[in-house]
Amino acid sequence: MTLSPPAPVPRPSILIVEDDANLRLGLQDNLQDEGYEVATAASTAEADALLREREFELLILDVMLPGEDGYAFCRRLRGAGLRSMVLMLTARTLEEDILRGFEAGAQDYLTKPYRLRELLARVRALVRRVGSPPAQLMGFAGFSLDLGRRQLSRTGGALIELTRTEFDLLVFLLRHQDRALPRQEILDAVWGQDVVVDPRTVDNFVSNLKKKLGWTSTSGFTIHTIRGVGYRMELESMTKP
């Protein structure tokens, strides 16, 4: 009997989007040496063309790109349903820039100049997450909430773009449905107990959330305003993970 050779194990695939040719090629060589399958793009237009042809486990995305910057590009891809992990690279070190990257949909953020060993460690960690168990899902009122990927979509439909705070607020309301939640309790849970925020900030975020969910009187959910207290979410039905 002749035994067939084992099928080759597919290599994790990475797309590098970086306009600096030296950085792009150097990073490509190092990742290929680590055993990854690597494609490169010098612009978001080139990256779009590659992403139309195939999927990648990981995108390494420079923030400062010609034309459309990395933040806008990542946000657009997430809105179109991108499932890949995203690692952003940037020379910007301000906290607001880092938060902007996460809110655009990145999973990790590394500032330049970076140490190669640290970058490779972060790449390995993100690639491992791609092969992790299926994310937990929460279904409600015609929506699907992916807790693992932190994504909201209409069931079987397109993704709905939420900021990180909007996502956390929605999850908190859902997990405490049918309960009157004081504004301060919401602030402590979603914004953090050490963050000083005007309690009326919750009102603005609830209003934005309802708009993004397209709430009407016929929707299968309601976020009631409890005067002098806060909010209560009511659902016709919900599927918990």
Summary of the structure (lengths in Angstrom):
residues: 241
radius of gyration: 20.9
end to end distance: 47.9
largest distance: 79.7
contacts: 665
relative contact order: 0.10
helix: 37%
strand: 23%
